[in-house]
Amino acid sequence: MITTVLAVGSLVILVPLYFILAMSLKSGASSDASAGFALPLSPAFGNFGKAWEMVNAPTAFTWSVLISAIAVAGNIVLPAMVAWAVVRNWESRLFRGMFYYLLAAMFIPFTVLVLPQIKLMATLPPPSEFSPGSFSPVEADGSDDRHILVPAILERLHDAVAHHRKRQDADPSSRAGLVQ
């Protein structure tokens, strides 16, 4: 019984992995949907080089390592400091209440915490200065406009909120059910 479950579980992982590897080794002409599981006749290893250049992999890897290191260090140091303070002051109602508050907060699902951010980002219009499918604010001519990216996002956010308020002011029925 356990062997069967493990075999099925392995197939759930290995079949998509094989499909990804087989498709990544195919050229554009031989990568039609009907030939997904077929081995490539002439493997195109150049696809990996093109993908490496398209996503600027060294920079992306560096940022990923940096952000991960900061997050891990923060997740080790800050909770240890809070735990030390709570344990040392356990007799205080403030610290005991803080402990129960933090304990209760751990039961809130991550999706509930991130949902307001998703809704906020959904109000932003797609940036017009980026081409569809572009992952970088670097323009085709090589100019780098990263320094204006954050102000542009904040300006769009402000415009989206102002537009939403104008719509609500124009249509009082849209406020039905809202606490005022």
Residue pairs with C-beta under 8 A, 6 or more apart in sequence:
18 37
19 36
19 37
22 36
22 37
22 38
22 39
22 40
23 31
23 36
24 47
24 48
25 40
25 43
25 44
25 45
25 47
26 35
26 40
26 43
26 44
26 47
27 40
27 42
27 44
27 47
30 40
30 41
51 57
55 135
56 136
82 102
85 95
86 95
86 96
86 98
86 99
89 95
90 96
90 99
120 157
123 157
123 160
123 161
123 164
124 153
124 156
124 157
124 160
125 156
125 160
127 152
127 153
127 156
129 137
129 145
129 152
130 137
131 140
137 144
137 145
137 146
137 149
138 144
138 145
138 146
139 145
167 174
168 174
168 175
